Amino acid sequence: MQPLWQLSAVEQAAGVKNQSFTATELVQSVLGRIEQKNGELNAIVDLLDESALSAAQAADAAVAKGTALGPLHGVPVTVKVNVDTKGCATTNGMEVFKNTIAPDHSPIVSNLLKSGAILIGRTNTPEMSMRLTTDNPLYGLTKNPWDPKASPGGSSGGAAASAAAGFSAINHGNDIAGSLRYPASACGLSTIKPGLGRVPAYLPSAQAERGMLAQLMSVQGVICREVRDVRFGTEVLMQYDPRDPWQVPMPFSQTHDHLPKVGISRNSYGYPIHQGILSNLDRAASTLEAVGYQVEEVETPSMAEAARQWLLNTNFEMKRLLEPVLKDHGSETINKIFDGYYQLHGMVDAEGYLLGIAARTALVREWNLLLHDYPLLLTPYLMRASYPYDHDESFDGVKDLFDSSIFSYGVNYIGMPAGFVPVDLVDELPSGIQIVGQKWSEDLILDAMQVIEDTAGVMTQKLWAHES
């Protein structure tokens, strides 16, 4: 019999509701898996085992009474330590914040709990959640379940390692440059970076509002083993919360009378793209064509320019708002990495920042026009094979990662939704492709991702087969 921890969230929720198993049995199965593997992986850094078992017992009592149940009733989930969970420390991977106790839940935590989900643990993140691997002096290094020398990605590396190891089928993360998609790519998982206005965000413990670009580019989402769980979790997270002025309360799924046209871009912008990445892209395109999608090579607005503008303008914002904390309280490693970010393209001054945010509108307009004609766009994601966990500890490593992933943070700069789905191993580690969509088209992206997964398979099954 398949262990309960291996089931998808869709299967877990159905099993609890139809009483194939209890929420307590499900939580116990997951806790057993965490006990078995978390010591070596360090994915969950705040285990909520006692409260999770209590919540599971309450969930079982509700089932027995015939109480109306939420969509995720009894399903264990994880959240990242950089969002507020009432009564817990919102550390953001920093020793200085270990006593910053959240006065209330962030919207994503509220929405998960209202759906009936059970918080089983909180996952690791790098310092200030601004690194492409997951390590910090407070909690230590999170390891990739596929290879302990490989990065689990960042900044939601704890969430991804948790998903791949079997600790939770739905794992919260966030994304300002690729912090959902880097870890999903590294650990062979699926995710979607929602567009601005989809999922509410707010940090009750914050002393000030975020910078303007952070507000425009940072989003909340989930990392999962299966595409259907990404859809399931995203729909739960997107429930309306009035604390986020950017959120647009509109339906997640819309009616479509035909399959959307799909563009494909193989432009590497001068980076020596790995042949395995191109093969995965071609395989994904062929898979979509086989079920009726029309896929065409297209010339896109420059993703390299969007990525360059991300660095120029976000570097200014980070230096003003994050660097003071990092200089006083961050490790030597994270400060060296930030210096590397600043060297990549430099940064604008205050006037340049003002003009840059204004000019961003023109970039978004260009992409809107393309995605009006081609509502979905297949692109590479990371244009190299997965990287070692310490790859960014030199400037050459920082440059390589940013040069190879312009399709990641470039998409954040233009604010479009984008999904990642694994396709096949490259150099014996997970890899896949990105699907960018027009605004409000997360459902279309997930439809296409599901088609690709149906053919490629769920990649973590390969991991678990190797383990056994």
C-alpha positions as CSV (number, residue, x, y, z in Angstrom):
1,M,0.0,0.0,0.0
2,Q,1.3,3.5,-0.9
3,P,2.3,5.5,2.1
4,L,-0.1,8.4,2.8
5,W,2.7,10.9,2.7
6,Q,3.3,10.0,-1.0
7,L,-0.3,10.9,-2.0
8,S,-1.1,14.2,-3.8
9,A,-2.9,16.9,-1.9
10,V,-6.0,16.2,-4.1
11,E,-5.9,12.5,-3.0
12,Q,-5.2,13.4,0.7
13,A,-8.2,15.8,0.8
14,A,-10.5,13.3,-0.8
15,G,-9.3,10.5,1.5
16,V,-10.0,12.4,4.6
17,K,-13.4,13.5,3.4
18,N,-14.5,10.0,2.3
19,Q,-13.0,8.5,5.4
20,S,-10.6,6.2,3.6
21,F,-8.1,7.4,6.3
22,T,-8.2,10.0,9.1
23,A,-6.4,13.3,9.2
24,T,-4.6,12.0,12.2
25,E,-3.3,9.0,10.3
26,L,-2.3,11.3,7.5
27,V,-0.4,13.7,9.8
28,Q,1.3,10.8,11.6
29,S,2.5,9.4,8.2
30,V,3.9,12.8,7.2
31,L,5.5,13.3,10.6
32,G,7.1,9.9,10.3
33,R,8.6,10.9,7.0
34,I,9.9,14.1,8.4
35,E,11.5,12.2,11.3
36,Q,13.1,9.9,8.8
37,K,14.5,12.5,6.4
38,N,14.5,16.1,7.8
39,G,17.6,15.6,9.9
40,E,19.7,15.2,6.7
41,L,17.9,17.8,4.6
42,N,17.1,20.6,7.0
43,A,14.0,21.7,5.0
44,I,11.6,22.3,7.9
45,V,13.3,24.5,10.6
46,D,10.2,25.0,12.8
47,L,8.3,21.7,13.3
48,L,4.7,22.2,14.5
49,D,4.1,18.5,15.3
50,E,2.1,18.9,18.5
51,S,-0.3,21.6,17.1
52,A,-0.6,19.6,13.9
53,L,-1.7,16.5,15.7
54,S,-4.2,18.5,17.8
55,A,-5.5,20.1,14.5
56,A,-5.8,16.6,12.9
57,Q,-7.9,15.3,15.8
58,A,-10.2,18.4,15.5
59,A,-10.4,17.7,11.8
60,D,-11.4,14.1,12.4
61,A,-14.1,15.3,14.8
62,A,-15.5,17.6,12.2
63,V,-15.7,14.8,9.7
64,A,-17.5,12.6,12.2
65,K,-20.0,15.3,13.0
66,G,-20.8,15.9,9.3
67,T,-19.6,19.5,9.5
68,A,-19.1,21.4,6.2
69,L,-15.4,20.9,5.2
70,G,-13.0,23.2,3.4
71,P,-11.2,22.1,0.3
72,L,-7.9,21.2,2.1
73,H,-9.6,19.8,5.2
74,G,-7.0,17.7,7.1
75,V,-4.2,18.2,4.6
76,P,-0.7,18.9,6.0
77,V,1.0,22.0,4.5
78,T,4.2,24.0,5.1
79,V,4.7,27.7,5.1
80,K,8.0,29.7,4.7
81,V,9.6,31.4,7.7
82,N,9.4,34.8,6.0
83,V,5.6,35.1,6.3
84,D,3.7,35.7,9.5
85,T,2.2,32.8,11.4
86,K,0.6,34.1,14.5
87,G,2.7,33.4,17.6
88,C,5.7,32.2,15.6
89,A,8.9,34.1,14.8
90,T,9.1,35.6,11.3
91,T,12.9,35.3,11.1
92,N,13.4,35.6,7.3
93,G,16.5,33.5,7.9
94,M,18.1,36.1,10.2
95,E,19.3,35.8,13.8
96,V,18.3,39.4,14.5
97,F,14.6,38.6,13.8
98,K,14.4,35.4,15.9
99,N,12.3,37.2,18.5
100,T,10.0,38.9,16.0
101,I,6.8,37.2,16.9
102,A,3.9,37.6,14.4
103,P,0.9,39.4,15.9
104,D,-1.4,37.8,13.3
105,H,-1.4,35.5,10.3
106,S,-0.4,36.7,6.9
107,P,-3.2,36.3,4.3
108,I,-1.8,33.1,2.8
109,V,-1.7,31.5,6.3
110,S,-5.2,32.6,7.0
111,N,-6.4,31.3,3.7
112,L,-4.8,27.9,4.2
113,L,-6.2,27.5,7.7
114,K,-9.7,28.6,6.5
115,S,-9.5,25.9,3.9
116,G,-9.0,23.3,6.6
117,A,-5.3,22.8,6.0
118,I,-3.0,21.7,8.9
119,L,0.3,23.6,9.3
120,I,2.9,20.9,9.9
121,G,6.0,23.0,9.7
122,R,7.7,26.1,8.6
123,T,10.5,26.0,6.0
124,N,14.0,27.4,5.6
125,T,15.0,30.5,3.6
126,P,18.3,32.3,3.0
127,E,19.1,35.6,4.8
128,M,16.4,38.1,3.8
129,S,15.1,35.6,1.3
130,M,17.4,37.1,-1.4
131,R,19.7,34.3,-2.5
132,L,19.5,31.5,-5.1
133,T,20.4,28.8,-2.6
134,T,19.1,28.2,0.9
135,D,21.6,28.7,3.7
136,N,21.9,31.0,6.7
137,P,23.8,31.2,10.0
138,L,20.5,30.8,12.0
139,Y,19.3,27.5,10.6
140,G,22.0,26.2,8.4
141,L,22.1,24.7,4.9
142,T,19.1,23.0,3.3
143,K,20.1,20.1,1.1
144,N,18.6,18.9,-2.1
145,P,17.0,15.5,-1.8
146,W,18.4,14.6,-5.2
147,D,22.0,15.3,-4.4
148,P,23.4,16.8,-1.1
149,K,26.0,18.8,-3.1
150,A,23.4,20.4,-5.4
151,S,21.5,23.5,-4.4
152,P,17.9,23.1,-3.4
153,G,17.3,26.5,-5.0
154,G,16.4,29.7,-3.3
155,S,14.9,31.4,-1.7
156,S,12.1,28.8,-1.2
157,G,14.6,26.0,-1.0
158,G,13.2,24.7,2.2
159,A,9.7,24.5,0.6
160,A,11.1,22.6,-2.4
161,A,13.2,20.2,-0.4
162,S,10.1,19.5,1.8
163,A,7.9,18.8,-1.3
164,A,10.5,16.5,-3.0
165,A,11.2,14.6,0.2
166,G,7.5,13.9,0.9
167,F,7.0,16.2,3.9
168,S,4.0,18.0,2.4
169,A,2.2,18.0,-0.9
170,I,1.6,21.7,-0.8
171,N,4.4,24.0,0.3
172,H,4.1,27.8,0.4
173,G,6.9,30.0,-1.1
174,N,7.3,33.4,-2.6
175,D,8.9,34.9,-5.7
176,I,10.5,38.2,-6.5
177,A,13.2,37.0,-8.9
178,G,12.5,33.3,-9.2
179,S,12.2,32.1,-5.6
180,L,9.4,29.7,-6.4
181,R,10.8,28.6,-9.8
182,Y,14.5,28.2,-9.0
183,P,13.7,25.7,-6.2
184,A,11.1,23.9,-8.3
185,S,13.6,23.5,-11.0
186,A,16.3,22.3,-8.7
187,C,14.2,19.7,-6.9
188,G,12.0,18.4,-9.9
189,L,8.7,20.1,-8.9
190,S,5.9,22.2,-10.3
191,T,5.0,25.7,-9.4
192,I,3.4,28.8,-10.7
193,K,4.4,32.4,-10.1
194,P,1.0,34.2,-10.0
195,G,0.7,37.6,-11.6
196,L,0.3,40.8,-9.5
197,G,-3.1,41.0,-7.9
198,R,-3.9,37.2,-7.7
199,V,-2.7,36.1,-4.3
200,P,-3.0,38.5,-1.3
201,A,0.2,39.5,0.5
202,Y,0.6,41.4,3.8
203,L,3.1,41.1,6.7
204,P,1.4,42.2,10.0
205,S,4.8,42.2,11.8
206,A,6.4,44.6,9.2
207,Q,7.5,47.9,10.5
208,A,7.2,49.6,7.1
209,E,5.8,48.9,3.6
210,R,7.9,47.2,1.0
211,G,9.6,49.1,-1.8
212,M,7.6,49.9,-4.9
213,L,9.3,47.3,-7.1
214,A,8.9,44.7,-4.4
215,Q,5.2,45.4,-4.3
216,L,5.0,45.1,-8.1
217,M,7.1,42.0,-8.5
218,S,6.9,39.8,-5.3
219,V,4.1,37.2,-5.2
220,Q,3.0,34.3,-3.1
221,G,2.5,30.8,-4.4
222,V,3.0,27.1,-3.8
223,I,5.6,24.4,-4.8
224,C,4.2,20.9,-5.3
225,R,5.1,17.5,-6.7
226,E,2.1,17.5,-9.1
227,V,0.5,20.2,-11.3
228,R,-3.0,19.4,-10.0
229,D,-1.8,20.3,-6.5
230,V,-0.3,23.6,-7.7
231,R,-3.8,24.5,-9.1
232,F,-5.5,23.3,-5.8
233,G,-3.1,25.2,-3.6
234,T,-3.1,28.4,-5.7
235,E,-6.9,28.6,-5.7
236,V,-6.9,28.4,-1.9
237,L,-4.2,31.0,-1.5
238,M,-5.9,33.5,-3.8
239,Q,-9.0,33.9,-1.6
240,Y,-9.7,37.6,-1.0
241,D,-8.1,39.5,1.8
242,P,-8.8,43.3,2.1
243,R,-5.3,43.9,3.7
244,D,-3.7,43.7,0.2
245,P,-4.7,46.8,-1.9
246,W,-3.2,45.2,-5.0
247,Q,-5.4,42.1,-5.0
248,V,-8.1,41.9,-7.6
249,P,-11.0,39.6,-6.5
250,M,-11.8,37.8,-9.7
251,P,-12.4,34.1,-10.5
252,F,-9.3,31.9,-10.9
253,S,-10.7,29.9,-13.9
254,Q,-12.3,31.4,-16.9
255,T,-14.3,29.9,-19.8
256,H,-12.2,29.3,-23.0
257,D,-13.7,28.1,-26.2
258,H,-10.5,27.0,-27.8
259,L,-6.9,26.2,-27.0
260,P,-4.7,29.3,-26.9
261,K,-1.9,29.8,-29.4
262,V,1.5,29.1,-27.9
263,G,4.7,31.0,-28.8
264,I,8.1,29.5,-28.2
265,S,11.4,31.3,-27.7
266,R,14.8,29.6,-27.9
267,N,16.7,32.8,-27.7
268,S,19.5,32.3,-25.2
269,Y,20.7,36.0,-25.4
270,G,24.3,34.8,-25.8
271,Y,24.4,32.3,-22.9
272,P,25.8,28.9,-23.9
273,I,22.5,27.1,-23.3
274,H,22.8,23.4,-22.4
275,Q,21.6,21.1,-25.2
276,G,19.5,19.2,-22.6
277,I,17.5,22.3,-21.9
278,L,16.7,22.8,-25.6
279,S,15.7,19.2,-25.8
280,N,13.3,19.6,-22.9
281,L,11.9,22.7,-24.6
282,D,11.4,20.8,-27.9
283,R,9.8,17.9,-26.1
284,A,7.4,20.2,-24.3
285,A,6.4,21.9,-27.6
286,S,5.8,18.5,-29.3
287,T,3.7,17.3,-26.3
288,L,1.5,20.3,-26.6
289,E,1.2,20.0,-30.4
290,A,0.2,16.4,-30.0
291,V,-3.0,17.4,-28.1
292,G,-3.9,20.2,-30.5
293,Y,-2.0,23.3,-29.3
294,Q,-0.6,25.4,-32.2
295,V,3.0,26.2,-31.3
296,E,4.9,28.8,-33.3
297,E,8.4,30.2,-33.0
298,V,8.0,33.9,-32.2
299,E,10.2,37.0,-31.8
300,T,9.6,38.4,-28.4
301,P,10.4,41.8,-26.8
302,S,13.8,41.5,-25.2
303,M,13.8,39.4,-22.0
304,A,17.4,40.5,-21.6
305,E,16.3,44.1,-21.3
306,A,13.7,43.3,-18.8
307,A,16.3,41.4,-16.7
308,R,18.7,44.2,-17.0
309,Q,16.1,46.7,-15.8
310,W,15.3,44.4,-12.9
311,L,19.0,44.5,-11.8
312,L,19.5,48.3,-12.3
313,N,16.4,49.3,-10.4
314,T,16.0,46.6,-7.9
315,N,19.6,46.9,-6.9
316,F,18.9,50.5,-5.9
317,E,15.9,49.5,-3.9
318,M,17.7,46.6,-2.2
319,K,20.7,48.8,-1.3
320,R,18.4,51.4,0.3
321,L,16.0,49.1,2.1
322,L,17.8,45.7,2.7
323,E,21.5,46.5,2.9
324,P,21.3,48.4,6.2
325,V,20.0,45.3,7.9
326,L,22.5,43.0,6.1
327,K,25.5,45.2,6.8
328,D,24.7,45.2,10.6
329,H,23.3,41.7,11.0
330,G,24.0,39.6,7.8
331,S,26.8,37.1,7.3
332,E,30.0,37.9,5.4
333,T,28.7,35.5,2.7
334,I,25.4,37.2,2.1
335,N,27.1,40.7,2.0
336,K,29.6,39.4,-0.5
337,I,26.8,38.0,-2.6
338,F,24.9,41.3,-2.5
339,D,28.1,43.1,-3.6
340,G,28.1,40.7,-6.6
341,Y,24.5,41.6,-7.4
342,Y,25.5,45.3,-7.5
343,Q,28.4,44.6,-9.9
344,L,26.4,42.8,-12.5
345,H,24.8,45.9,-14.1
346,G,25.4,48.5,-11.5
347,M,22.4,50.4,-10.3
348,V,20.5,53.6,-11.0
349,D,20.4,56.7,-8.7
350,A,17.3,58.1,-7.1
351,E,16.3,59.9,-10.3
352,G,17.0,56.8,-12.4
353,Y,14.9,54.7,-10.1
354,L,12.0,57.1,-10.6
355,L,12.3,57.1,-14.3
356,G,13.0,53.4,-14.4
357,I,9.7,52.5,-12.7
358,A,7.9,54.8,-15.2
359,A,9.7,53.2,-18.2
360,R,8.8,49.7,-16.9
361,T,5.3,50.5,-18.2
362,A,6.6,50.5,-21.8
363,L,8.1,47.0,-21.3
364,V,4.9,45.6,-19.9
365,R,3.0,47.1,-22.8
366,E,5.2,45.4,-25.3
367,W,4.8,42.0,-23.6
368,N,1.0,42.6,-23.3
369,L,0.9,43.0,-27.1
370,L,2.8,39.8,-27.7
371,L,0.7,37.8,-25.2
372,H,-2.5,39.1,-26.6
373,D,-1.7,37.2,-29.8
374,Y,0.1,34.3,-28.1
375,P,-1.5,33.9,-24.6
376,L,1.2,31.3,-23.7
377,L,4.9,31.4,-24.3
378,L,7.3,28.5,-23.9
379,T,10.8,29.5,-22.8
380,P,13.8,28.0,-21.2
381,Y,14.0,28.6,-17.4
382,L,17.5,28.0,-16.1
383,M,19.7,27.7,-19.2
384,R,22.3,25.5,-17.5
385,A,22.1,22.3,-15.5
386,S,21.4,22.6,-11.8
387,Y,24.2,24.2,-9.7
388,P,26.1,23.4,-6.6
389,Y,24.8,24.9,-3.3
390,D,27.8,27.2,-3.0
391,H,27.9,28.3,-6.7
392,D,27.0,31.9,-5.8
393,E,29.8,32.4,-3.3
394,S,32.0,33.8,-6.0
395,F,31.3,36.7,-8.3
396,D,31.7,34.4,-11.3
397,G,29.1,32.1,-9.9
398,V,26.6,35.0,-9.2
399,K,27.1,36.2,-12.8
400,D,26.7,32.7,-14.2
401,L,23.4,32.2,-12.4
402,F,22.0,35.6,-13.4
403,D,23.1,35.2,-17.0
404,S,21.6,31.8,-17.2
405,S,18.3,32.8,-15.7
406,I,17.2,36.0,-17.4
407,F,13.9,34.2,-18.2
408,S,13.3,34.0,-14.5
409,Y,13.7,37.5,-13.1
410,G,12.9,39.2,-16.4
411,V,9.4,37.8,-16.1
412,N,9.1,39.2,-12.5
413,Y,10.0,42.6,-13.9
414,I,7.2,42.6,-16.4
415,G,4.8,41.1,-13.8
416,M,3.4,38.2,-15.9
417,P,2.4,34.9,-14.4
418,A,4.7,32.0,-15.2
419,G,4.7,28.3,-14.4
420,F,7.6,25.8,-14.2
421,V,7.1,22.1,-14.9
422,P,9.8,19.4,-14.9
423,V,10.5,17.5,-18.1
424,D,13.6,15.4,-17.7
425,L,16.9,15.1,-15.9
426,V,19.8,17.1,-17.3
427,D,23.2,15.9,-16.1
428,E,21.4,13.6,-13.7
429,L,19.5,16.4,-12.0
430,P,16.0,17.8,-12.5
431,S,15.3,20.3,-15.2
432,G,12.3,21.6,-17.1
433,I,10.7,24.5,-18.9
434,Q,8.8,27.7,-18.2
435,I,5.4,28.8,-19.5
436,V,4.8,32.5,-19.4
437,G,1.2,33.6,-19.7
438,Q,-0.8,36.8,-20.3
439,K,-2.3,38.5,-17.3
440,W,-5.0,36.5,-15.4
441,S,-4.2,33.4,-17.3
442,E,-2.8,31.2,-14.6
443,D,-5.5,28.6,-15.4
444,L,-4.3,28.4,-19.0
445,I,-0.7,28.0,-17.9
446,L,-1.7,25.1,-15.5
447,D,-3.7,23.4,-18.3
448,A,-0.6,23.3,-20.5
449,M,1.6,22.3,-17.6
450,Q,-0.8,19.4,-16.9
451,V,-0.5,18.2,-20.5
452,I,3.3,18.2,-20.2
453,E,3.3,16.4,-16.9
454,D,0.9,13.8,-18.2
455,T,3.5,12.8,-20.8
456,A,6.7,13.4,-18.8
457,G,5.5,12.0,-15.5
458,V,5.7,13.2,-11.9
459,M,9.5,13.6,-11.4
460,T,9.6,12.8,-7.7
461,Q,8.4,9.3,-8.5
462,K,11.9,8.8,-10.0
463,L,13.5,10.1,-6.9
464,W,11.5,7.8,-4.6
465,A,12.1,4.8,-6.8
466,H,15.8,5.4,-6.6
467,E,15.5,5.7,-2.8
468,S,13.8,2.4,-2.4
